[in-house]
Amino acid sequence: MIVPTGDHYTMVDFATAHFREAQSMQGLKGMPSEKKGAAHLVQHTKVPIQESLLRFSDSELNELATKNFKTLMRFMGDQSKLKNQNDIECISEILQLCKEKESLRDEIYCQVIKQVTHNHNQEGVMRGWLLLNLLTGYFLPSNILVPYATKFLQLASSDPSSIHHDIAKTCQSNLRKNFMYGGRRHLPFTVELEALLNGRGARRLVILMPGGMEYLTRIKTFTVAKEVLQEICEKMGAGDQEEMEEFVLFAIRNNNNDLDKTVRPMKPEDYLHDYLLEDNLVTVTLRRLIWTTPLHFENKIYTDFHYGQVLWDYLNGKILLGHSEDMERQVCILAMLQHCAKTEQQNSGPSRQDLEEYTPKTLQSSISPQALQNQVGMLLRTRQALRPLDAKIQFIEHVKKLPFFGYNIFFVKKVSDRTIPMPCYFGVNKEELIAVDGATKVCQRIPP
């Protein structure tokens, strides 16, 4: 988004060229006085407009425009509200009109800009800017208005002493995101508008991470997933752009109970608020989906994150898919490393209950608890003692060598392709799709 330089593309220039009243004056005056006459058209008024600022051939649009201006004046305190009408209803009405009538968006932008210009009521000005904050994040002005609107925001944000300096900068940021990613899909809920009206432009959000870790952040009205991912990855020491792209945020909605969930991955350009519902039933989680970039363990948060995710996948049967002699050996080694990863278990051997917790649920019935306890005990006696952090790293490195690491594994009972044995496991990663026979564990690649 390019901001025009120099004295051109001011809102007075736009009004001179495009406002209904300015066009009616053309030919009557010279250019300097014509622009001077147009200046009042983009300044605050306490009198409702009788016709739309822009010319419309459709009388319905003209009527909707004048009605919207009255709603704007009520919201900004220039007119008394209707009976039982509140601020939130005023904002919602204006945003809904923008959503339904794209041809009115420039008109509404111009109305709000007009009402915040040379307005001596500071509270009214800030309410107008709050509305501009929402408009710039939801709806783009037309290509004709864009250079004038961006110039207006640039000028408004250039004076640090003004009351609207910060919010004007926010509007600039919103407009840039809108150009890059498109606007937010869903209009704000009542609770979000209430927070904005009360001066709370950001809200706390807890991101759930593997291993029971939580990351607390603050998101604004138009924060996108990419910004949150970058913030978390930099905290973990994974700030390289290529590696950041391997992490994904998920929105998980608990519908009725813990067994009924809807899981949706967020694209980097998605707005967080488009996933967060008013009923607070949505949680946001972070996972690594792609494992192309080499792992590095100089950051403890990074190590704990990856250990938590790999451990969960392993214990839930996503990595070791069937019984074999080699599988038993792997389970013993990984049980030993899990035990060493627990600080409180450093000076004692694992109990039967510990070993059950260390074994994938899908394999617990296939392995003798006594044999497992003997093997793990021997490994603990004969191997050099490990610090918990080193044990976690070794666990990750060991699991990485297993054949199904890096795949997202799903158990499938039935598919339409008869060449694929049923039941089977489907494995998906960035490069390919595989099917693993549920009985023989023979793996076959499925062509795209």
ZILIN-V846840 format. One record per residue. N is the residue number from 1. SS is DSSP state (H for helix, E for strand, L for the rest). OMEGA is omega in whole degrees, -180 to 180 (* if undefined). Layout:
n=(N	N)
ss=(SS	SS)
omega=(OMEGA	OMEGA)
This chain:
n=(1	2	3	4	5	6	7	8	9	10	11	12	13	14	15	16	17	18	19	20	21	22	23	24	25	26	27	28	29	30	31	32	33	34	35	36	37	38	39	40	41	42	43	44	45	46	47	48	49	50	51	52	53	54	55	56	57	58	59	60	61	62	63	64	65	66	67	68	69	70	71	72	73	74	75	76	77	78	79	80	81	82	83	84	85	86	87	88	89	90	91	92	93	94	95	96	97	98	99	100	101	102	103	104	105	106	107	108	109	110	111	112	113	114	115	116	117	118	119	120	121	122	123	124	125	126	127	128	129	130	131	132	133	134	135	136	137	138	139	140	141	142	143	144	145	146	147	148	149	150	151	152	153	154	155	156	157	158	159	160	161	162	163	164	165	166	167	168	169	170	171	172	173	174	175	176	177	178	179	180	181	182	183	184	185	186	187	188	189	190	191	192	193	194	195	196	197	198	199	200	201	202	203	204	205	206	207	208	209	210	211	212	213	214	215	216	217	218	219	220	221	222	223	224	225	226	227	228	229	230	231	232	233	234	235	236	237	238	239	240	241	242	243	244	245	246	247	248	249	250	251	252	253	254	255	256	257	258	259	260	261	262	263	264	265	266	267	268	269	270	271	272	273	274	275	276	277	278	279	280	281	282	283	284	285	286	287	288	289	290	291	292	293	294	295	296	297	298	299	300	301	302	303	304	305	306	307	308	309	310	311	312	313	314	315	316	317	318	319	320	321	322	323	324	325	326	327	328	329	330	331	332	333	334	335	336	337	338	339	340	341	342	343	344	345	346	347	348	349	350	351	352	353	354	355	356	357	358	359	360	361	362	363	364	365	366	367	368	369	370	371	372	373	374	375	376	377	378	379	380	381	382	383	384	385	386	387	388	389	390	391	392	393	394	395	396	397	398	399	400	401	402	403	404	405	406	407	408	409	410	411	412	413	414	415	416	417	418	419	420	421	422	423	424	425	426	427	428	429	430	431	432	433	434	435	436	437	438	439	440	441	442	443	444	445	446	447	448)
ss=(L	L	L	L	L	L	L	L	L	L	H	H	H	H	H	H	H	H	E	H	H	H	H	H	H	L	L	L	L	L	H	H	H	H	H	H	H	H	H	H	H	H	L	L	L	L	L	L	L	L	L	L	L	E	L	L	L	L	H	H	H	H	H	H	H	H	H	H	H	H	H	H	H	H	H	H	L	L	L	L	L	L	L	L	L	L	H	H	H	H	H	H	H	H	H	H	H	H	H	H	L	H	H	H	H	H	H	H	H	H	H	H	H	H	H	H	L	L	L	L	L	H	H	H	H	H	H	H	H	H	H	H	H	H	H	H	H	H	L	L	L	L	H	H	H	H	H	H	H	H	H	H	H	H	H	H	H	L	L	L	L	L	L	L	H	H	H	H	H	H	H	H	H	H	H	H	H	H	H	H	H	L	L	L	L	L	L	L	L	H	H	H	H	H	H	H	H	L	L	L	L	E	E	E	E	E	E	E	L	H	H	H	L	E	E	E	E	E	E	E	L	L	L	E	H	H	H	H	H	H	H	H	H	H	H	H	L	L	L	L	H	H	H	H	L	L	E	E	E	E	E	E	E	E	L	L	L	L	L	L	E	E	E	E	E	L	L	L	L	L	E	H	H	H	L	L	L	L	L	L	L	E	E	E	E	E	E	E	L	L	L	L	L	L	L	L	L	L	L	H	H	H	H	H	H	H	H	H	H	H	H	H	H	H	H	L	L	L	L	L	L	L	L	L	H	H	H	H	H	H	H	H	H	H	H	H	H	H	H	H	H	L	H	H	H	L	L	L	L	L	L	H	H	H	H	H	H	H	L	L	H	H	H	H	H	H	L	L	H	H	H	H	H	H	H	H	H	H	H	H	H	H	L	L	L	L	L	H	H	H	H	H	H	H	H	H	H	H	H	H	L	L	L	L	L	L	L	E	E	E	E	E	L	L	L	L	L	L	L	L	L	L	L	E	E	E	E	E	L	L	L	L	E	E	E	E	E	L	L	L	L	L	E	E	E	E	L	L)
omega=(-177	178	-179	178	178	-176	-178	176	171	179	175	176	-179	-180	180	-176	-168	-179	-179	-175	180	180	-180	180	-175	179	-179	-175	173	-174	-180	-180	178	178	178	179	-180	-176	-178	-180	179	176	-177	175	176	-178	179	177	-179	177	179	177	177	-178	176	175	-180	-178	179	179	178	180	178	-180	-180	177	180	-179	177	177	178	-180	178	-180	-177	176	179	178	177	179	175	179	179	178	178	-176	-177	178	177	180	-177	180	-180	180	180	178	177	-179	-175	-175	-178	-178	179	-174	178	179	-177	173	-177	179	-178	179	178	-173	175	-178	-179	176	-174	177	-173	180	178	178	-178	176	177	178	176	178	176	177	179	-179	-176	180	-178	-169	177	169	179	178	179	-176	-173	-177	179	179	180	176	178	-180	178	-180	-178	-178	-174	-179	-177	-177	-177	-178	-177	-177	-175	-177	175	176	177	178	177	179	179	-178	177	179	-180	177	-176	-170	-168	-178	175	-177	-172	176	-173	174	-180	-176	178	179	177	179	180	180	179	175	179	-177	180	178	178	175	178	175	178	-178	-179	178	179	179	176	176	-179	178	175	-180	178	-174	-175	174	178	-176	-179	-179	180	178	-180	180	-178	-178	178	176	-179	-177	179	-174	178	-175	-179	180	180	-178	180	178	-178	171	178	171	-177	178	173	-174	180	180	-176	-178	-178	-176	172	-177	-179	175	178	171	-179	-177	180	177	-178	-176	177	180	-175	-176	-177	-175	177	179	-179	173	-180	-180	179	175	171	-178	-177	-174	-178	-179	179	179	178	-168	180	-179	-176	180	178	-179	-180	179	-176	176	-180	-179	-179	179	-180	180	-180	-176	179	172	-178	-174	173	-169	-179	-175	173	180	179	179	179	179	179	-179	179	-179	-177	175	179	-179	176	-179	179	-179	179	-177	-175	-177	-172	-173	180	178	-178	175	177	-180	177	-177	176	178	-178	-174	177	-177	-176	-175	-174	-179	-176	-173	178	179	-178	179	180	-180	179	-177	-180	177	179	179	180	-179	-172	-179	178	-179	-178	169	-179	-179	178	178	178	180	179	177	180	-178	180	-179	179	-177	-179	-169	-175	175	178	175	167	-171	177	176	-175	-180	-174	173	-177	-179	-176	179	180	-178	180	-8	-179	173	170	175	-178	168	-174	-173	-170	175	-180	173	-178	180	-177	-178	-174	-177	174	-175	174	179	-179	-178	-179	*)
